[in-house]
Amino acid sequence: MSNTLQHIGYVELPEHIGAGGFDHAAVHAPTGHVFVAHTANDAVDVFHSALERHLYSIPNLKGVAGVLISDEAELVVTSNRGENTIGIFTPGAHFHMVKVPVGLRPNGLAYDAVRRLILVANVGDPAIPGSHTLSIVRLDERAVLAEIAVPGRTRWAIYDPDSEAFYVNVADPAQIIVVASRDPHRVARAIAVPRAGPHGLDLDPATHRLYCACDAKMLVVLDARTGRVQGECELSGVPDVVFLNPARRHLYVAIGDPGVIDVLDMVTMKRLESVSTEKGAHTLAFASAGNRVYAFLPDTHRAAVYQEIEQ
């Protein structure tokens, strides 16, 4: 018996106003609402996962790239690359937005719910020396606590409460930067990645394995504690976002060209299938309730909905 993704519908989203499409997304578990960065509209679109319909959009988020949701803190954080800020607000149609200035071109986000620290991975500008940084924001003060220099362009970021550490992909040199939450003023160590262009990143807390999707069309698995490579798997193309489904022991990898979701078995590190989405669909979201995956389609400005089923 195997698990596969079955397409079950679409959610129509607002048409693009400007250039670009969608970027990162996250799910608010208590309501099942899905928040996606609609970069072309400088907005975050929110839709109901069960009803499969658009609810509302949150405007005035210039160049919004990342969305992070903390169910524990009941907050949403966005990285607004076009204005070098993060936005902080509560989930819901009636919200109060607070913006905090951070580093240059913020993108990846991670959150320590215990210390109430937000890590912001800033893409920077290669023409501006020292602009590749991590901003550490103290949530309660709505202010930057520390700015940490890193050696190259950042990609995605995650937080592991077990090791009390942030992990951040750096594209070149290919590595994963580790910042200890208890000492958030410096890089604690770096994990070398043996493939070019680390991009998407997720962690399995049960095995302490990092799943790093690289531009070299490879998924690299590393031990978060030792940095040792545990395995590799070839992908269908250059990846972007990755999400783990711990219950099914599957990993979903969004690949914009040709437009597929690669489904990988986390145990065997084999690719089970490649599910067609749409060319340019480089980002997705995962809702553990119902084992649903959402792929965001830039050409048709909608979300394709998939569900894992037993076959």
C-alpha positions as CSV (number, residue, x, y, z in Angstrom):
1,M,0.0,0.0,0.0
2,S,1.3,3.4,-0.9
3,N,0.4,7.0,-0.2
4,T,-0.1,9.4,-3.1
5,L,-1.3,13.0,-3.6
6,Q,-4.7,13.3,-5.3
7,H,-5.8,16.6,-6.8
8,I,-9.2,17.5,-5.2
9,G,-9.8,21.1,-6.3
10,Y,-8.7,24.7,-6.7
11,V,-9.0,27.9,-4.6
12,E,-9.4,31.0,-6.8
13,L,-7.2,33.9,-5.6
14,P,-7.1,37.6,-6.6
15,E,-5.6,38.4,-10.0
16,H,-2.1,39.8,-10.1
17,I,-1.8,43.5,-10.0
18,G,2.0,43.8,-10.7
19,A,4.8,41.5,-11.8
20,G,5.6,38.3,-10.0
21,G,3.4,35.7,-8.4
22,F,3.2,34.0,-5.1
23,D,5.9,33.2,-2.5
24,H,5.9,31.4,0.9
25,A,2.8,30.3,2.7
26,A,1.8,29.0,6.1
27,V,-1.3,27.4,7.7
28,H,-3.0,28.6,10.9
29,A,-3.9,25.3,12.5
30,P,-6.7,26.4,14.8
31,T,-8.8,27.8,12.0
32,G,-7.4,26.0,9.0
33,H,-6.8,29.3,7.3
34,V,-4.0,29.4,4.7
35,F,-1.9,32.6,4.4
36,V,0.2,33.0,1.2
37,A,2.5,35.9,0.2
38,H,1.0,37.3,-3.0
39,T,4.1,39.2,-4.0
40,A,2.6,40.6,-7.2
41,N,0.0,42.3,-5.1
42,D,2.1,43.4,-2.1
43,A,-0.4,41.5,0.0
44,V,-1.1,38.3,1.9
45,D,-4.1,36.3,0.6
46,V,-6.0,34.3,3.2
47,F,-8.3,31.4,2.3
48,H,-10.3,28.8,4.2
49,S,-8.8,25.3,3.6
50,A,-12.1,23.4,4.2
51,L,-14.4,25.7,2.3
52,E,-11.7,26.2,-0.4
53,R,-12.5,29.9,-0.9
54,H,-10.7,33.2,-0.6
55,L,-11.6,35.1,2.6
56,Y,-9.7,38.4,2.5
57,S,-6.3,39.9,1.7
58,I,-3.9,41.9,3.9
59,P,-2.5,44.9,1.8
60,N,0.4,47.2,2.0
61,L,3.2,44.6,2.4
62,K,5.6,45.8,-0.3
63,G,7.4,42.9,-1.9
64,V,6.1,40.4,0.6
65,A,8.1,37.2,0.4
66,G,7.7,35.1,3.6
67,V,4.9,34.2,5.9
68,L,5.4,32.6,9.3
69,I,2.6,31.6,11.7
70,S,3.0,30.7,15.4
71,D,-0.1,29.0,16.7
72,E,1.4,29.2,20.3
73,A,1.7,33.0,20.1
74,E,-1.2,33.6,17.8
75,L,0.7,35.7,15.5
76,V,1.6,36.1,11.8
77,V,4.9,37.5,10.6
78,T,5.6,38.6,7.1
79,S,9.0,39.5,5.5
80,N,8.5,42.5,3.2
81,R,11.4,42.5,0.9
82,G,10.4,45.7,-0.9
83,E,10.6,47.9,2.2
84,N,13.1,46.0,4.4
85,T,10.6,45.4,7.2
86,I,8.7,42.5,8.8
87,G,5.0,42.8,9.6
88,I,3.6,41.4,12.8
89,F,-0.1,40.9,13.4
90,T,-2.7,38.4,14.8
91,P,-4.5,36.0,12.5
92,G,-8.0,37.2,11.6
93,A,-9.7,39.8,9.4
94,H,-9.5,42.4,12.1
95,F,-5.9,43.0,12.9
96,H,-3.4,45.6,14.0
97,M,-0.2,45.6,12.0
98,V,3.2,46.5,13.5
99,K,6.2,46.8,11.2
100,V,9.8,46.5,12.3
101,P,12.7,47.6,10.2
102,V,15.2,44.8,9.6
103,G,18.1,44.1,7.2
104,L,18.3,44.4,3.5
105,R,15.6,42.4,1.5
106,P,14.2,40.1,4.2
107,N,13.0,36.7,3.2
108,G,13.3,33.6,5.4
109,L,11.6,33.6,8.9
110,A,11.8,31.4,12.0
111,Y,10.4,31.8,15.5
112,D,11.4,30.7,19.0
113,A,8.1,30.7,20.9
114,V,9.8,30.3,24.3
115,R,12.2,33.3,24.1
116,R,9.9,35.1,21.7
117,L,12.6,35.8,19.2
118,I,12.1,36.1,15.4
119,L,15.0,35.3,13.1
120,V,14.8,37.2,9.8
121,A,17.1,35.9,7.0
122,N,18.0,38.9,4.8
123,V,18.9,38.2,1.2
124,G,21.0,41.3,1.0
125,D,22.6,42.7,-2.2
126,P,25.9,41.4,-3.6
127,A,26.9,44.9,-4.6
128,I,26.6,46.1,-1.0
129,P,29.3,44.6,1.2
130,G,28.1,43.2,4.5
131,S,24.4,43.2,3.5
132,H,23.9,39.4,3.9
133,T,22.7,39.3,7.5
134,L,20.3,37.8,10.0
135,S,18.2,40.1,12.0
136,I,17.1,38.9,15.4
137,V,13.9,40.6,16.5
138,R,12.6,40.6,20.1
139,L,8.9,40.2,19.7
140,D,7.9,41.9,22.9
141,E,9.9,45.1,22.2
142,R,9.2,45.0,18.4
143,A,12.8,45.8,17.9
144,V,16.0,44.3,16.5
145,L,18.1,42.7,19.2
146,A,21.1,41.7,17.0
147,E,22.3,41.8,13.4
148,I,24.5,38.9,12.5
149,A,26.7,38.9,9.3
150,V,26.7,35.7,7.2
151,P,29.0,34.8,4.3
152,G,26.4,34.8,1.5
153,R,22.8,35.1,0.3
154,T,20.4,33.5,2.7
155,R,17.5,31.3,1.7
156,W,15.0,29.6,4.0
157,A,15.2,29.4,7.8
158,I,13.7,27.1,10.5
159,Y,13.8,26.8,14.3
160,D,14.2,23.6,16.3
161,P,12.9,23.9,19.9
162,D,14.6,20.6,20.9
163,S,18.1,21.9,20.2
164,E,17.1,25.5,20.8
165,A,18.7,26.6,17.5
166,F,17.9,28.4,14.3
167,Y,19.1,26.8,11.0
168,V,19.5,29.1,7.9
169,N,20.4,28.0,4.4
170,V,23.1,30.0,2.7
171,A,23.2,29.6,-1.1
172,D,27.0,30.3,-1.6
173,P,29.1,29.2,0.1
174,A,26.8,26.2,0.3
175,Q,26.1,25.7,4.0
176,I,23.6,25.8,6.8
177,I,24.2,28.5,9.5
178,V,23.3,27.6,13.1
179,V,22.4,30.3,15.6
180,A,21.8,29.3,19.2
181,S,18.7,30.9,20.5
182,R,20.2,31.4,24.0
183,D,23.1,33.3,22.4
184,P,21.5,35.1,19.4
185,H,24.3,37.5,18.7
186,R,26.6,35.3,16.7
187,V,26.8,32.3,14.4
188,A,27.4,29.2,16.6
189,R,28.6,26.9,13.8
190,A,28.2,26.2,10.1
191,I,27.2,22.9,8.4
192,A,28.8,22.3,5.0
193,V,26.3,21.2,2.3
194,P,27.9,19.1,-0.4
195,R,25.6,20.3,-3.2
196,A,25.3,23.8,-4.8
197,G,22.6,26.3,-3.8
198,P,20.8,25.2,-0.5
199,H,17.3,26.6,-0.8
200,G,14.3,24.9,0.9
201,L,14.8,23.6,4.4
202,D,12.9,21.5,7.0
203,L,13.7,19.4,10.0
204,D,12.4,16.1,11.3
205,P,12.5,16.5,15.1
206,A,12.1,12.8,15.7
207,T,15.4,11.9,13.9
208,H,17.2,15.3,14.1
209,R,17.6,15.2,10.3
210,L,17.7,18.3,8.2
211,Y,16.2,18.1,4.7
212,C,18.0,20.6,2.4
213,A,16.7,21.0,-1.1
214,C,19.5,22.4,-3.4
215,D,19.7,24.2,-6.7
216,A,21.8,21.3,-7.9
217,K,18.5,19.3,-8.2
218,M,19.4,17.3,-5.2
219,L,17.8,16.8,-1.7
220,V,20.5,16.4,0.9
221,V,19.8,14.9,4.3
222,L,22.1,15.9,7.2
223,D,22.3,15.2,10.9
224,A,21.5,18.5,12.6
225,R,23.8,17.6,15.5
226,T,26.9,16.4,13.7
227,G,26.5,17.9,10.2
228,R,27.1,14.5,8.7
229,V,25.4,13.6,5.4
230,Q,22.8,10.9,5.9
231,G,21.6,10.6,2.3
232,E,20.7,12.2,-1.0
233,C,17.9,12.0,-3.5
234,E,17.7,13.3,-7.0
235,L,14.9,15.8,-7.7
236,S,12.9,16.6,-10.9
237,G,14.3,20.1,-11.2
238,V,15.6,23.1,-9.2
239,P,13.6,23.1,-6.0
240,D,12.3,25.8,-3.7
241,V,10.0,25.2,-0.8
242,V,10.0,21.9,1.1
243,F,7.6,20.6,3.8
244,L,7.6,17.5,6.0
245,N,4.6,15.3,6.7
246,P,5.8,13.5,9.8
247,A,2.6,11.4,10.1
248,R,3.0,9.9,6.6
249,R,6.9,10.1,6.7
250,H,6.8,12.0,3.4
251,L,8.6,15.1,2.1
252,Y,7.0,17.5,-0.4
253,V,9.3,19.5,-2.7
254,A,8.0,22.3,-4.9
255,I,9.7,22.6,-8.3
256,G,8.8,25.5,-10.5
257,D,10.3,24.1,-13.7
258,P,8.7,21.9,-15.0
259,G,6.0,22.6,-12.4
260,V,5.7,19.6,-10.1
261,I,5.6,18.5,-6.5
262,D,8.2,15.7,-5.8
263,V,7.0,13.4,-3.1
264,L,9.8,11.7,-1.2
265,D,9.8,8.8,1.2
266,M,11.7,10.0,4.3
267,V,12.8,6.5,5.3
268,T,14.1,5.1,2.0
269,M,15.0,8.5,0.5
270,K,13.4,7.5,-2.7
271,R,11.2,9.7,-4.9
272,L,7.7,8.2,-4.9
273,E,6.1,10.4,-7.5
274,S,6.1,13.8,-9.2
275,V,2.7,15.4,-9.2
276,S,2.0,18.0,-12.0
277,T,1.1,21.5,-10.8
278,E,1.8,24.4,-13.2
279,K,5.0,25.9,-14.7
280,G,6.4,28.5,-12.2
281,A,4.6,26.9,-9.2
282,H,7.6,27.0,-6.9
283,T,5.9,27.3,-3.5
284,L,3.4,25.3,-1.5
285,A,1.9,24.9,2.0
286,F,1.0,21.9,4.0
287,A,-1.9,21.4,6.4
288,S,-1.5,18.4,8.7
289,A,-5.2,18.4,9.4
290,G,-6.5,16.3,6.4
291,N,-3.0,15.8,5.0
292,R,-3.5,18.5,2.4
293,V,-0.9,20.2,0.2
294,Y,-1.5,23.5,-1.5
295,A,0.5,24.5,-4.6
296,F,0.3,28.1,-5.7
297,L,-0.1,28.6,-9.4
298,P,1.2,32.0,-10.7
299,D,-0.2,31.8,-14.3
300,T,-3.8,31.1,-13.2
301,H,-3.6,33.0,-9.8
302,R,-5.1,30.1,-7.7
303,A,-4.1,27.4,-5.3
304,A,-4.3,23.7,-6.4
305,V,-5.4,21.5,-3.5
306,Y,-4.0,18.0,-3.1
307,Q,-4.7,15.3,-0.4
308,E,-2.8,12.3,0.6
309,I,-4.8,9.1,0.2
310,E,-4.2,5.4,0.9
311,Q,-4.1,3.3,-2.2
